[in-house]
Amino acid sequence: MYNDAKGNHMKNGIFLFSLIVAFVFSGCATNNGPEYDGSSYSQIKHYDIGVVTSAKAVVITDDGTGKFFGALIGAVLGNAAGNGNGIAALGGGLAGYYAGSQAGKANGDELTVKLDNGKRIVVVVKGNKFKVGDKIKIIKDGNKVARVDYAEK
């Protein structure tokens, strides 16, 4: 009977892990277009046009999402692997937290831009697609950068 309870505990852990993974990936985007925050997508945006005068590679750290889900999944897996041992769950959670923080990092660029109105600004963007001399459009949501695209020629 002890083995049955142990097996059920493992099955429950795997089921919970599967449920969490399904929940995380159920919100995946359905197209390749730009992504907007759900609370601000319907607000009027403003934009500036300018030319990139310098581009420096940077690393953008995790906003906390990777750490949270990493710790959660790590704790579930640690608990399942340790057969309900709290130390294993704690170890799994800590390992998942670290792994999530590393996975949540992104490469980006710190762009110095001379705007058409003469002002100079600095914008940090994910990815490394812009080069010195590129004409870009900086779409703003209030004082935040919503998106940066190539300007229409």
SVG drawing of the C-alpha trace seen along z (x, -y; Angstrom):
<svg xmlns="http://www.w3.org/2000/svg" viewBox="-9 -70 37 72">
<polyline fill="none" stroke="black" stroke-width="0.4" points="0.0,0.0 2.9,-2.4 4.1,-2.0 0.6,-2.9 0.5,-6.1 4.0,-6.9 3.0,-6.3 -0.1,-8.4 1.9,-11.2 4.3,-11.1 1.3,-11.0 -0.2,-14.0 3.1,-15.9 3.4,-15.2 -0.3,-16.2 0.3,-19.5 3.5,-20.1 1.6,-19.4 -1.2,-21.7 1.3,-24.5 3.1,-24.1 -0.2,-24.1 -1.2,-27.3 2.1,-29.0 2.0,-28.2 -1.7,-28.7 -1.1,-32.4 1.3,-32.2 0.8,-34.7 -1.0,-33.6 0.8,-35.8 4.2,-37.4 3.0,-41.0 3.9,-43.5 2.9,-42.8 1.0,-45.3 0.2,-45.3 -3.5,-44.3 -4.2,-47.4 -2.8,-50.0 -3.4,-48.6 -6.4,-50.8 -4.8,-54.1 -3.5,-56.6 0.2,-56.3 2.6,-59.0 5.9,-58.5 9.2,-60.2 11.3,-59.7 15.1,-59.7 18.4,-58.3 20.5,-55.9 23.9,-57.6 25.3,-54.8 24.3,-51.3 25.8,-49.4 25.0,-45.8 23.4,-45.2 21.7,-42.4 18.2,-43.0 17.5,-41.2 14.4,-39.2 11.3,-41.2 10.5,-38.6 8.3,-36.3 11.1,-33.8 12.2,-33.7 8.6,-33.1 7.8,-30.3 11.2,-28.8 10.9,-28.6 7.3,-27.2 8.2,-24.5 11.5,-23.7 9.6,-23.3 7.0,-21.0 9.7,-18.9 11.8,-18.8 8.8,-17.7 8.0,-15.0 11.6,-13.8 12.0,-13.9 8.8,-12.0 7.3,-14.8 10.6,-15.8 10.5,-19.5 14.2,-19.9 14.0,-18.5 11.2,-20.9 13.2,-23.9 16.3,-22.9 14.2,-22.5 12.6,-25.9 16.0,-27.6 17.5,-25.9 14.4,-26.8 14.6,-30.4 18.2,-30.7 17.4,-28.9 14.4,-31.1 16.4,-34.3 19.0,-33.2 16.4,-32.1 14.5,-35.4 17.5,-37.5 17.4,-38.9 20.0,-40.5 19.3,-44.1 20.7,-47.4 21.1,-50.7 20.5,-53.1 21.4,-56.8 19.0,-58.5 19.0,-62.0 15.4,-62.8 14.1,-64.8 13.4,-67.7 17.1,-67.9 16.8,-66.3 19.0,-63.3 17.6,-60.4 18.6,-56.9 16.3,-54.0 16.9,-50.3 15.3,-47.7 15.3,-43.9 17.2,-42.3 20.1,-43.5 18.5,-44.6 19.3,-48.3 22.6,-49.8 24.1,-53.2 22.5,-55.2 19.1,-53.4 16.1,-55.7 13.7,-54.5 10.2,-55.2 9.9,-55.2 6.3,-54.5 5.6,-55.8 2.9,-54.9 3.0,-58.0 6.7,-58.2 7.3,-54.5 8.6,-53.0 5.9,-50.7 7.8,-49.6 10.7,-50.6 10.5,-49.9 12.2,-51.0 10.8,-54.3 9.0,-54.2 11.2,-55.5"/>
</svg>
